[in-house]
Amino acid sequence: MMIEFDGDVFRWAARADSSWFFTSVPPELSDDIREIPRPYRGFGSVRVRARIGGSEWTTSIFPSSDGTYVLPLKKSVREAESLVDGGPVTVRLDVLDA
């Protein structure tokens, strides 16, 4: 399953000094991902191949408290794609756990 979406970059708010940044998968796409039959993985994570601009990497998305999945954005990707806290991002995800 491949999905594309636009989102916003945000810093993990649980700690003010956090260096973790994410973007949220929209609710309707999160629902679609949740319905894919797959074995349970730790924390409810789902393995994906992510692409932003010219950067591509394999990671996992994680369920958040609002029912959506969140995609962690590595520092190397943020720097390569000039992503900033609060800024826009266009993401392509290939769900690998399907």
Biopython code that builds the backbone (N, CA, C, O; Angstrom):
import numpy as np
from Bio.PDB.StructureBuilder import StructureBuilder

atoms = [
    (1, "MET", "N", (0.846, -1.176, 0.000)),
    (1, "MET", "CA", (0.000, 0.000, 0.000)),
    (1, "MET", "C", (0.893, 1.241, 0.000)),
    (1, "MET", "O", (1.810, 1.349, 0.814)),
    (2, "MET", "N", (0.625, 2.169, -0.908)),
    (2, "MET", "CA", (1.367, 3.415, -0.996)),
    (2, "MET", "C", (0.396, 4.566, -0.772)),
    (2, "MET", "O", (-0.690, 4.595, -1.352)),
    (3, "ILE", "N", (0.792, 5.515, 0.071)),
    (3, "ILE", "CA", (-0.033, 6.693, 0.320)),
    (3, "ILE", "C", (0.825, 7.945, 0.228)),
    (3, "ILE", "O", (2.030, 7.910, 0.476)),
    (4, "GLU", "N", (0.192, 9.038, -0.129)),
    (4, "GLU", "CA", (0.855, 10.345, -0.139)),
    (4, "GLU", "C", (-0.010, 11.317, 0.627)),
    (4, "GLU", "O", (-1.238, 11.244, 0.576)),
    (5, "PHE", "N", (0.635, 12.237, 1.345)),
    (5, "PHE", "CA", (-0.116, 13.234, 2.092)),
    (5, "PHE", "C", (0.756, 14.454, 2.371)),
    (5, "PHE", "O", (1.985, 14.391, 2.321)),
    (6, "ASP", "N", (0.093, 15.546, 2.661)),
    (6, "ASP", "CA", (0.747, 16.772, 3.109)),
    (6, "ASP", "C", (0.505, 16.910, 4.601)),
    (6, "ASP", "O", (-0.586, 16.620, 5.092)),
    (7, "GLY", "N", (1.513, 17.349, 5.312)),
    (7, "GLY", "CA", (1.387, 17.531, 6.755)),
    (7, "GLY", "C", (2.256, 18.678, 7.221)),
    (7, "GLY", "O", (2.807, 19.434, 6.421)),
    (8, "ASP", "N", (2.364, 18.790, 8.527)),
    (8, "ASP", "CA", (3.205, 19.798, 9.156)),
    (8, "ASP", "C", (4.224, 19.107, 10.046)),
    (8, "ASP", "O", (3.926, 18.083, 10.661)),
    (9, "VAL", "N", (5.409, 19.658, 10.113)),
    (9, "VAL", "CA", (6.454, 19.157, 10.993)),
    (9, "VAL", "C", (6.171, 19.670, 12.401)),
    (9, "VAL", "O", (5.854, 20.845, 12.588)),
    (10, "PHE", "N", (6.287, 18.774, 13.402)),
    (10, "PHE", "CA", (6.143, 19.234, 14.782)),
    (10, "PHE", "C", (7.161, 18.547, 15.669)),
    (10, "PHE", "O", (7.590, 17.421, 15.417)),
    (11, "ARG", "N", (7.536, 19.274, 16.727)),
    (11, "ARG", "CA", (8.474, 18.754, 17.724)),
    (11, "ARG", "C", (7.679, 18.005, 18.777)),
    (11, "ARG", "O", (6.595, 18.439, 19.166)),
    (12, "TRP", "N", (8.215, 16.877, 19.240)),
    (12, "TRP", "CA", (7.583, 16.101, 20.306)),
    (12, "TRP", "C", (7.415, 16.988, 21.523)),
    (12, "TRP", "O", (8.396, 17.480, 22.080)),
    (13, "ALA", "N", (6.175, 17.193, 21.934)),
    (13, "ALA", "CA", (5.862, 18.163, 22.978)),
    (13, "ALA", "C", (6.019, 17.628, 24.398)),
    (13, "ALA", "O", (5.877, 18.395, 25.350)),
    (14, "ALA", "N", (6.304, 16.350, 24.571)),
    (14, "ALA", "CA", (6.405, 15.785, 25.920)),
    (14, "ALA", "C", (7.590, 16.365, 26.695)),
    (14, "ALA", "O", (7.582, 16.390, 27.926)),
    (15, "ARG", "N", (8.601, 16.827, 25.970)),
    (15, "ARG", "CA", (9.769, 17.446, 26.617)),
    (15, "ARG", "C", (10.156, 18.698, 25.844)),
    (15, "ARG", "O", (10.290, 18.671, 24.621)),
    (16, "ALA", "N", (10.331, 19.781, 26.564)),
    (16, "ALA", "CA", (10.656, 21.059, 25.924)),
    (16, "ALA", "C", (11.992, 21.005, 25.187)),
    (16, "ALA", "O", (12.178, 21.702, 24.190)),
    (17, "ASP", "N", (12.920, 20.185, 25.671)),
    (17, "ASP", "CA", (14.239, 20.111, 25.044)),
    (17, "ASP", "C", (14.332, 18.974, 24.027)),
    (17, "ASP", "O", (15.429, 18.572, 23.639)),
    (18, "SER", "N", (13.191, 18.464, 23.602)),
    (18, "SER", "CA", (13.174, 17.316, 22.695)),
    (18, "SER", "C", (13.779, 17.660, 21.334)),
    (18, "SER", "O", (13.573, 18.747, 20.796)),
    (19, "SER", "N", (14.526, 16.705, 20.800)),
    (19, "SER", "CA", (15.052, 16.865, 19.446)),
    (19, "SER", "C", (14.337, 15.919, 18.487)),
    (19, "SER", "O", (14.794, 15.716, 17.362)),
    (20, "TRP", "N", (13.210, 15.336, 18.925)),
    (20, "TRP", "CA", (12.416, 14.445, 18.092)),
    (20, "TRP", "C", (11.381, 15.248, 17.322)),
    (20, "TRP", "O", (10.633, 16.034, 17.904)),
    (21, "PHE", "N", (11.342, 15.046, 16.008)),
    (21, "PHE", "CA", (10.380, 15.728, 15.150)),
    (21, "PHE", "C", (9.571, 14.687, 14.391)),
    (21, "PHE", "O", (10.075, 13.613, 14.063)),
    (22, "PHE", "N", (8.303, 15.016, 14.112)),
    (22, "PHE", "CA", (7.372, 14.098, 13.474)),
    (22, "PHE", "C", (6.478, 14.854, 12.508)),
    (22, "PHE", "O", (6.470, 16.085, 12.474)),
    (23, "THR", "N", (5.723, 14.094, 11.725)),
    (23, "THR", "CA", (4.550, 14.594, 11.030)),
    (23, "THR", "C", (3.467, 13.551, 11.218)),
    (23, "THR", "O", (3.760, 12.367, 11.383)),
    (24, "SER", "N", (2.213, 13.986, 11.194)),
    (24, "SER", "CA", (1.083, 13.081, 11.414)),
    (24, "SER", "C", (0.491, 12.617, 10.093)),
    (24, "SER", "O", (0.323, 13.399, 9.157)),
    (25, "VAL", "N", (0.180, 11.330, 10.038)),
    (25, "VAL", "CA", (-0.572, 10.777, 8.914)),
    (25, "VAL", "C", (-2.029, 11.207, 9.119)),
    (25, "VAL", "O", (-2.552, 11.031, 10.219)),
    (26, "PRO", "N", (-2.703, 11.761, 8.112)),
    (26, "PRO", "CA", (-4.085, 12.208, 8.285)),
    (26, "PRO", "C", (-4.992, 11.081, 8.822)),
    (26, "PRO", "O", (-4.739, 9.903, 8.571)),
    (27, "PRO", "N", (-6.047, 11.458, 9.562)),
    (27, "PRO", "CA", (-6.922, 10.457, 10.196)),
    (27, "PRO", "C", (-7.472, 9.397, 9.248)),
    (27, "PRO", "O", (-7.456, 8.212, 9.580)),
    (28, "GLU", "N", (-7.960, 9.800, 8.071)),
    (28, "GLU", "CA", (-8.567, 8.815, 7.168)),
    (28, "GLU", "C", (-7.523, 7.829, 6.636)),
    (28, "GLU", "O", (-7.826, 6.650, 6.452)),
    (29, "LEU", "N", (-6.300, 8.300, 6.389)),
    (29, "LEU", "CA", (-5.237, 7.405, 5.940)),
    (29, "LEU", "C", (-4.746, 6.529, 7.092)),
    (29, "LEU", "O", (-4.397, 5.368, 6.882)),
    (30, "SER", "N", (-4.718, 7.078, 8.302)),
    (30, "SER", "CA", (-4.366, 6.273, 9.479)),
    (30, "SER", "C", (-5.375, 5.141, 9.658)),
    (30, "SER", "O", (-4.996, 4.015, 9.982)),
    (31, "ASP", "N", (-6.654, 5.436, 9.449)),
    (31, "ASP", "CA", (-7.692, 4.398, 9.539)),
    (31, "ASP", "C", (-7.451, 3.302, 8.501)),
    (31, "ASP", "O", (-7.578, 2.115, 8.803)),
    (32, "ASP", "N", (-7.102, 3.705, 7.277)),
    (32, "ASP", "CA", (-6.829, 2.718, 6.215)),
    (32, "ASP", "C", (-5.649, 1.824, 6.601)),
    (32, "ASP", "O", (-5.699, 0.611, 6.401)),
    (33, "ILE", "N", (-4.599, 2.414, 7.147)),
    (33, "ILE", "CA", (-3.421, 1.641, 7.553)),
    (33, "ILE", "C", (-3.779, 0.684, 8.684)),
    (33, "ILE", "O", (-3.344, -0.468, 8.686)),
    (34, "ARG", "N", (-4.561, 1.151, 9.636)),
    (34, "ARG", "CA", (-4.958, 0.334, 10.782)),
    (34, "ARG", "C", (-5.726, -0.912, 10.354)),
    (34, "ARG", "O", (-5.669, -1.936, 11.034)),
    (35, "GLU", "N", (-6.444, -0.834, 9.236)),
    (35, "GLU", "CA", (-7.266, -1.954, 8.763)),
    (35, "GLU", "C", (-6.473, -3.015, 7.996)),
    (35, "GLU", "O", (-7.019, -4.073, 7.684)),
    (36, "ILE", "N", (-5.207, -2.758, 7.687)),
    (36, "ILE", "CA", (-4.390, -3.733, 6.962)),
    (36, "ILE", "C", (-4.078, -4.896, 7.908)),
    (36, "ILE", "O", (-3.526, -4.685, 8.987)),
    (37, "PRO", "N", (-4.429, -6.120, 7.508)),
    (37, "PRO", "CA", (-4.075, -7.274, 8.354)),
    (37, "PRO", "C", (-2.559, -7.461, 8.402)),
    (37, "PRO", "O", (-1.897, -7.510, 7.365)),
    (38, "ARG", "N", (-2.020, -7.563, 9.614)),
    (38, "ARG", "CA", (-0.581, -7.766, 9.783)),
    (38, "ARG", "C", (-0.319, -8.242, 11.205)),
    (38, "ARG", "O", (-1.147, -8.046, 12.094)),
    (39, "PRO", "N", (0.826, -8.864, 11.416)),
    (39, "PRO", "CA", (1.176, -9.290, 12.775)),
    (39, "PRO", "C", (1.420, -8.066, 13.659)),
    (39, "PRO", "O", (1.864, -7.024, 13.179)),
    (40, "TYR", "N", (1.129, -8.202, 14.941)),
    (40, "TYR", "CA", (1.354, -7.103, 15.877)),
    (40, "TYR", "C", (2.848, -6.887, 16.058)),
    (40, "TYR", "O", (3.614, -7.842, 16.183)),
    (41, "ARG", "N", (3.255, -5.616, 16.070)),
    (41, "ARG", "CA", (4.644, -5.235, 16.342)),
    (41, "ARG", "C", (4.647, -4.336, 17.564)),
    (41, "ARG", "O", (3.621, -3.753, 17.913)),
    (42, "GLY", "N", (5.779, -4.223, 18.207)),
    (42, "GLY", "CA", (5.916, -3.419, 19.417)),
    (42, "GLY", "C", (5.335, -2.019, 19.278)),
    (42, "GLY", "O", (5.538, -1.347, 18.267)),
    (43, "PHE", "N", (4.617, -1.593, 20.299)),
    (43, "PHE", "CA", (3.989, -0.268, 20.366)),
    (43, "PHE", "C", (2.944, -0.048, 19.276)),
    (43, "PHE", "O", (2.485, 1.079, 19.090)),
    (44, "GLY", "N", (2.555, -1.102, 18.550)),
    (44, "GLY", "CA", (1.603, -0.949, 17.455)),
    (44, "GLY", "C", (2.222, -0.324, 16.220)),
    (44, "GLY", "O", (1.515, 0.195, 15.356)),
    (45, "SER", "N", (3.550, -0.373, 16.138)),
    (45, "SER", "CA", (4.254, 0.265, 15.020)),
    (45, "SER", "C", (4.000, -0.481, 13.712)),
    (45, "SER", "O", (3.661, -1.664, 13.696)),
    (46, "VAL", "N", (4.177, 0.256, 12.617)),
    (46, "VAL", "CA", (4.007, -0.290, 11.269)),
    (46, "VAL", "C", (5.253, 0.092, 10.465)),
    (46, "VAL", "O", (5.603, 1.269, 10.375)),
    (47, "ARG", "N", (5.915, -0.907, 9.885)),
    (47, "ARG", "CA", (7.115, -0.631, 9.081)),
    (47, "ARG", "C", (6.726, 0.035, 7.757)),
    (47, "ARG", "O", (5.774, -0.378, 7.094)),
    (48, "VAL", "N", (7.485, 1.077, 7.387)),
    (48, "VAL", "CA", (7.225, 1.813, 6.147)),
    (48, "VAL", "C", (8.535, 2.204, 5.481)),
    (48, "VAL", "O", (9.587, 2.245, 6.118)),
    (49, "ARG", "N", (8.452, 2.488, 4.199)),
    (49, "ARG", "CA", (9.515, 3.173, 3.469)),
    (49, "ARG", "C", (8.974, 4.571, 3.220)),
    (49, "ARG", "O", (7.927, 4.734, 2.593)),
    (50, "ALA", "N", (9.678, 5.570, 3.706)),
    (50, "ALA", "CA", (9.221, 6.954, 3.602)),
    (50, "ALA", "C", (10.045, 7.707, 2.574)),
    (50, "ALA", "O", (11.236, 7.450, 2.400)),
    (51, "ARG", "N", (9.389, 8.646, 1.892)),
    (51, "ARG", "CA", (10.089, 9.509, 0.938)),
    (51, "ARG", "C", (9.594, 10.938, 1.120)),
    (51, "ARG", "O", (8.392, 11.206, 1.126)),
    (52, "ILE", "N", (10.547, 11.841, 1.268)),
    (52, "ILE", "CA", (10.283, 13.278, 1.310)),
    (52, "ILE", "C", (11.295, 13.904, 0.373)),
    (52, "ILE", "O", (12.500, 13.799, 0.598)),
    (53, "GLY", "N", (10.817, 14.555, -0.677)),
    (53, "GLY", "CA", (11.728, 15.130, -1.662)),
    (53, "GLY", "C", (12.647, 14.053, -2.213)),
    (53, "GLY", "O", (12.170, 13.030, -2.706)),
    (54, "GLY", "N", (13.951, 14.262, -2.140)),
    (54, "GLY", "CA", (14.915, 13.290, -2.626)),
    (54, "GLY", "C", (15.408, 12.317, -1.566)),
    (54, "GLY", "O", (16.281, 11.493, -1.839)),
    (55, "SER", "N", (14.854, 12.405, -0.356)),
    (55, "SER", "CA", (15.280, 11.535, 0.742)),
    (55, "SER", "C", (14.330, 10.353, 0.885)),
    (55, "SER", "O", (13.110, 10.518, 0.875)),
    (56, "GLU", "N", (14.902, 9.161, 1.017)),
    (56, "GLU", "CA", (14.102, 7.959, 1.205)),
    (56, "GLU", "C", (14.767, 7.113, 2.291)),
    (56, "GLU", "O", (15.988, 6.955, 2.298)),
    (57, "TRP", "N", (13.964, 6.571, 3.205)),
    (57, "TRP", "CA", (14.496, 5.750, 4.281)),
    (57, "TRP", "C", (13.423, 4.796, 4.784)),
    (57, "TRP", "O", (12.228, 5.004, 4.572)),
    (58, "THR", "N", (13.885, 3.735, 5.461)),
    (58, "THR", "CA", (12.982, 2.765, 6.057)),
    (58, "THR", "C", (12.896, 3.048, 7.551)),
    (58, "THR", "O", (13.915, 3.245, 8.213)),
    (59, "THR", "N", (11.672, 3.067, 8.077)),
    (59, "THR", "CA", (11.434, 3.375, 9.483)),
    (59, "THR", "C", (10.110, 2.752, 9.883)),
    (59, "THR", "O", (9.600, 1.874, 9.186)),
    (60, "SER", "N", (9.559, 3.190, 10.979)),
    (60, "SER", "CA", (8.234, 2.756, 11.413)),
    (60, "SER", "C", (7.411, 3.973, 11.767)),
    (60, "SER", "O", (7.943, 4.989, 12.215)),
    (61, "ILE", "N", (6.102, 3.864, 11.561)),
    (61, "ILE", "CA", (5.175, 4.866, 12.058)),
    (61, "ILE", "C", (4.556, 4.302, 13.330)),
    (61, "ILE", "O", (4.476, 3.086, 13.506)),
    (62, "PHE", "N", (4.118, 5.198, 14.215)),
    (62, "PHE", "CA", (3.620, 4.795, 15.522)),
    (62, "PHE", "C", (2.258, 5.420, 15.787)),
    (62, "PHE", "O", (2.019, 6.565, 15.402)),
    (63, "PRO", "N", (1.348, 4.671, 16.451)),
    (63, "PRO", "CA", (0.054, 5.262, 16.786)),
    (63, "PRO", "C", (0.231, 6.340, 17.852)),
    (63, "PRO", "O", (1.035, 6.194, 18.773)),
    (64, "SER", "N", (-0.529, 7.420, 17.712)),
    (64, "SER", "CA", (-0.473, 8.507, 18.690)),
    (64, "SER", "C", (-1.770, 8.538, 19.486)),
    (64, "SER", "O", (-2.715, 7.805, 19.190)),
    (65, "SER", "N", (-1.801, 9.381, 20.481)),
    (65, "SER", "CA", (-2.962, 9.448, 21.375)),
    (65, "SER", "C", (-4.226, 9.946, 20.679)),
    (65, "SER", "O", (-5.328, 9.712, 21.175)),
    (66, "ASP", "N", (-4.090, 10.627, 19.541)),
    (66, "ASP", "CA", (-5.286, 11.127, 18.839)),
    (66, "ASP", "C", (-5.807, 10.149, 17.780)),
    (66, "ASP", "O", (-6.735, 10.471, 17.038)),
    (67, "GLY", "N", (-5.206, 8.952, 17.712)),
    (67, "GLY", "CA", (-5.687, 7.935, 16.779)),
    (67, "GLY", "C", (-5.008, 7.944, 15.423)),
    (67, "GLY", "O", (-5.271, 7.069, 14.599)),
    (68, "THR", "N", (-4.145, 8.908, 15.176)),
    (68, "THR", "CA", (-3.405, 8.925, 13.916)),
    (68, "THR", "C", (-2.062, 8.242, 14.128)),
    (68, "THR", "O", (-1.667, 7.962, 15.260)),
    (69, "TYR", "N", (-1.369, 7.979, 13.036)),
    (69, "TYR", "CA", (0.005, 7.511, 13.118)),
    (69, "TYR", "C", (0.921, 8.714, 12.962)),
    (69, "TYR", "O", (0.563, 9.697, 12.313)),
    (70, "VAL", "N", (2.107, 8.633, 13.561)),
    (70, "VAL", "CA", (3.109, 9.682, 13.392)),
    (70, "VAL", "C", (4.368, 9.078, 12.778)),
    (70, "VAL", "O", (4.759, 7.952, 13.088)),
    (71, "LEU", "N", (4.991, 9.863, 11.895)),
    (71, "LEU", "CA", (6.216, 9.480, 11.217)),
    (71, "LEU", "C", (7.371, 10.274, 11.815)),
    (71, "LEU", "O", (7.368, 11.503, 11.753)),
    (72, "PRO", "N", (8.370, 9.585, 12.400)),
    (72, "PRO", "CA", (9.541, 10.316, 12.899)),
    (72, "PRO", "C", (10.378, 10.834, 11.727)),
    (72, "PRO", "O", (10.563, 10.148, 10.721)),
    (73, "LEU", "N", (10.874, 12.053, 11.884)),
    (73, "LEU", "CA", (11.670, 12.695, 10.832)),
    (73, "LEU", "C", (13.110, 12.824, 11.309)),
    (73, "LEU", "O", (13.416, 13.642, 12.176)),
    (74, "LYS", "N", (13.985, 12.014, 10.736)),
    (74, "LYS", "CA", (15.389, 12.004, 11.126)),
    (74, "LYS", "C", (16.039, 13.360, 10.839)),
    (74, "LYS", "O", (15.658, 14.072, 9.911)),
    (75, "LYS", "N", (17.027, 13.689, 11.663)),
    (75, "LYS", "CA", (17.743, 14.947, 11.502)),
    (75, "LYS", "C", (18.348, 15.062, 10.108)),
    (75, "LYS", "O", (18.294, 16.129, 9.496)),
    (76, "SER", "N", (18.926, 13.969, 9.599)),
    (76, "SER", "CA", (19.550, 14.029, 8.274)),
    (76, "SER", "C", (18.520, 14.348, 7.189)),
    (76, "SER", "O", (18.839, 15.043, 6.224)),
    (77, "VAL", "N", (17.301, 13.854, 7.331)),
    (77, "VAL", "CA", (16.234, 14.146, 6.373)),
    (77, "VAL", "C", (15.780, 15.595, 6.526)),
    (77, "VAL", "O", (15.608, 16.301, 5.533)),
    (78, "ARG", "N", (15.585, 16.038, 7.769)),
    (78, "ARG", "CA", (15.164, 17.436, 7.993)),
    (78, "ARG", "C", (16.170, 18.402, 7.396)),
    (78, "ARG", "O", (15.792, 19.397, 6.777)),
    (79, "GLU", "N", (17.450, 18.110, 7.578)),
    (79, "GLU", "CA", (18.485, 18.997, 7.033)),
    (79, "GLU", "C", (18.520, 18.932, 5.512)),
    (79, "GLU", "O", (18.586, 19.969, 4.852)),
    (80, "ALA", "N", (18.476, 17.734, 4.949)),
    (80, "ALA", "CA", (18.556, 17.574, 3.489)),
    (80, "ALA", "C", (17.374, 18.211, 2.783)),
    (80, "ALA", "O", (17.515, 18.728, 1.676)),
    (81, "GLU", "N", (16.202, 18.176, 3.419)),
    (81, "GLU", "CA", (14.979, 18.678, 2.782)),
    (81, "GLU", "C", (14.543, 20.035, 3.334)),
    (81, "GLU", "O", (13.453, 20.511, 3.017)),
    (82, "SER", "N", (15.381, 20.657, 4.154)),
    (82, "SER", "CA", (15.110, 21.980, 4.742)),
    (82, "SER", "C", (13.781, 22.028, 5.483)),
    (82, "SER", "O", (13.011, 22.977, 5.333)),
    (83, "LEU", "N", (13.516, 20.996, 6.286)),
    (83, "LEU", "CA", (12.278, 20.941, 7.071)),
    (83, "LEU", "C", (12.492, 21.646, 8.398)),
    (83, "LEU", "O", (13.529, 21.485, 9.041)),
    (84, "VAL", "N", (11.494, 22.433, 8.803)),
    (84, "VAL", "CA", (11.583, 23.167, 10.065)),
    (84, "VAL", "C", (10.318, 22.943, 10.885)),
    (84, "VAL", "O", (9.260, 22.618, 10.346)),
    (85, "ASP", "N", (10.444, 23.121, 12.186)),
    (85, "ASP", "CA", (9.316, 22.972, 13.096)),
    (85, "ASP", "C", (8.174, 23.883, 12.652)),
    (85, "ASP", "O", (8.359, 25.091, 12.504)),
    (86, "GLY", "N", (7.000, 23.304, 12.441)),
    (86, "GLY", "CA", (5.832, 24.067, 12.007)),
    (86, "GLY", "C", (5.707, 24.199, 10.499)),
    (86, "GLY", "O", (4.686, 24.673, 10.001)),
    (87, "GLY", "N", (6.725, 23.789, 9.772)),
    (87, "GLY", "CA", (6.707, 23.922, 8.318)),
    (87, "GLY", "C", (5.971, 22.787, 7.632)),
    (87, "GLY", "O", (5.695, 21.755, 8.245)),
    (88, "PRO", "N", (5.655, 22.977, 6.361)),
    (88, "PRO", "CA", (4.938, 21.949, 5.601)),
    (88, "PRO", "C", (5.868, 20.839, 5.132)),
    (88, "PRO", "O", (7.078, 21.022, 4.997)),
    (89, "VAL", "N", (5.258, 19.678, 4.888)),
    (89, "VAL", "CA", (6.005, 18.539, 4.369)),
    (89, "VAL", "C", (5.067, 17.688, 3.521)),
    (89, "VAL", "O", (3.905, 17.491, 3.876)),
    (90, "THR", "N", (5.575, 17.186, 2.404)),
    (90, "THR", "CA", (4.826, 16.242, 1.569)),
    (90, "THR", "C", (5.533, 14.896, 1.681)),
    (90, "THR", "O", (6.740, 14.788, 1.467)),
    (91, "VAL", "N", (4.746, 13.867, 2.025)),
    (91, "VAL", "CA", (5.293, 12.559, 2.353)),
    (91, "VAL", "C", (4.682, 11.488, 1.449)),
    (91, "VAL", "O", (3.493, 11.522, 1.132)),
    (92, "ARG", "N", (5.527, 10.538, 1.046)),
    (92, "ARG", "CA", (5.039, 9.309, 0.411)),
    (92, "ARG", "C", (5.460, 8.162, 1.310)),
    (92, "ARG", "O", (6.629, 8.046, 1.679)),
    (93, "LEU", "N", (4.502, 7.315, 1.660)),
    (93, "LEU", "CA", (4.781, 6.141, 2.488)),
    (93, "LEU", "C", (4.399, 4.881, 1.741)),
    (93, "LEU", "O", (3.300, 4.783, 1.196)),
    (94, "ASP", "N", (5.297, 3.924, 1.716)),
    (94, "ASP", "CA", (4.995, 2.576, 1.246)),
    (94, "ASP", "C", (4.919, 1.719, 2.498)),
    (94, "ASP", "O", (5.921, 1.546, 3.192)),
    (95, "VAL", "N", (3.735, 1.179, 2.795)),
    (95, "VAL", "CA", (3.546, 0.350, 3.974)),
    (95, "VAL", "C", (4.156, -1.017, 3.691)),
    (95, "VAL", "O", (3.760, -1.692, 2.740)),
    (96, "LEU", "N", (5.123, -1.428, 4.515)),
    (96, "LEU", "CA", (5.839, -2.689, 4.307)),
    (96, "LEU", "C", (5.204, -3.835, 5.084)),
    (96, "LEU", "O", (5.360, -4.995, 4.705)),
    (97, "ASP", "N", (4.500, -3.534, 6.153)),
    (97, "ASP", "CA", (3.835, -4.552, 6.971)),
    (97, "ASP", "C", (2.452, -4.837, 6.420)),
    (97, "ASP", "O", (1.455, -4.507, 7.062)),
    (98, "ALA", "N", (2.369, -5.436, 5.258)),
    (98, "ALA", "CA", (1.061, -5.729, 4.684)),
    (98, "ALA", "C", (1.033, -7.140, 4.153)),
    (98, "ALA", "O", (0.012, -7.581, 3.626)),
]
sb = StructureBuilder()
sb.init_structure("model")
sb.init_model(0)
sb.init_chain("A")
sb.init_seg("    ")
for serial, (resi, resn, name, xyz) in enumerate(atoms, 1):
    if name == "N":
        sb.init_residue(resn, " ", resi, " ")
    sb.init_atom(name, np.array(xyz, "f"), 0.0, 1.0, " ", f" {name:<3s}", serial, name[0])
structure = sb.get_structure()
